[in-house]
Amino acid sequence: MKKIIFLLAAIIGLMTSCTGVKTSASGVDNQAFINIVGKPGNYSGGVDVNVDDKTNFKAQVNKEYTDRPKGKVYAISTGTHVVTVSYNGQVLYKQQIFVSSQETKKIVLP
């Protein structure tokens, strides 16, 4: 009798501990990123960024790191864009870029 109760308890324990296989699938977000790199001390208060003459925002300048990017990156939509970076009214960078999904484009300032 003790063996049957033990066997029954073991079977119930095994059945309740196994939850089966759970899978999850998700797609990649349709956005890209820009990383503005330079000497942050030269651009106190950040730089002004304009994307396609539609979106304007203030961005901080990150230090250059060779091993991996550090600092703040900014999300933009994928595709072709004209990006203009200026500081105190002076245009530092103006370029047409193409970015694909999850790509980070580095913009190097003088």
N, C-alpha and C positions, 0 to 999 in steps of 0.2 A: 504494500500500500504506500509506503514511504517513497519507493522508487517511482511509482506512477505519479504521485504528487510532485516530486522533484522533476520528473521528465515533463510534466504538464507546465510547471512553472518555467522551466528552461525554454520550452517552445514558445510560450507566451512572451517571455523576455526577448527572445530573438525576433519574433514577429513585430513587436512594438518598437524595437530599436532600429530596424531597417525601414527607411523611408523611401527607398527607391532612388532612381537616378533623376536628378533635376537638371534641366538644361535651360540656358538663357541665350538669346541671340539679340544683338543690337547692331545697328548700323553706325557708321562714322558720321559725325556731324558735318554738315556742308559749310564749313568755315575754315579760314586760314588765319595766319597771324603775322604781324610785323613786329620786329624787334629793332629798336632804334639804338644804335651803338655809337659811342664817342667818349669824350672826356666830360663826365657830368659836371665838373667844376667850371667848365667853360659855358655851360648852359643853365645857369641858376634859374629856378622856377620852371624849367622844362621848355619844350619847343612846341610850336603850333603845327599840327598835322592836318592836311586837307586831302581828302580822298574823292576824286572825280568831281571836284567843285561842288559837292553835295554835303559831305560829312566833314565837320571841323571838330577837333578835340585837342586838348593839351596833353602832351606825353612827356614822361620822364626819359632821360637819356641814361642808358645802361653802360657799365664798363664792359670792355671787350674781354671775354673769357674764351680761351682756346679749347678747353676740354668739354664744356657744355654751356648752354646759355643760362644766364642768371639774370634776374631782374624782371621787370614788368613787360609783358608782351600785350599786343592789342589785336583783338579779333576783327577781321574784315571778311566779307563774302569772297567766295572763290571766283576766279576769272581774271580778266584784264582790268587794271585800274591805273589811273594817273595819280601818283602820290607826290605831294608837295610838302616839304618840311621847311619851316622858316623860324627864325629867331630874331626878335626885335625888328620885324619888318623886312629882314634880309632873307632871301631864298637860299637855303643851304643845299637842298636836294629837290630835284624835280625829275621824275622818271616814270615811264610807263612800265608796269610790272605785270607779270602773270603769276598767280598763285593757285595751286591745286589744293584739294581738300587735306586738311591737317598739316599743310606745309608752313614753315616759319621762314619768312623772308627777312634777311638782315639788311638794314639800311645803315650804312656807315657814314657818319658825319665827319667833316674835316676838323 
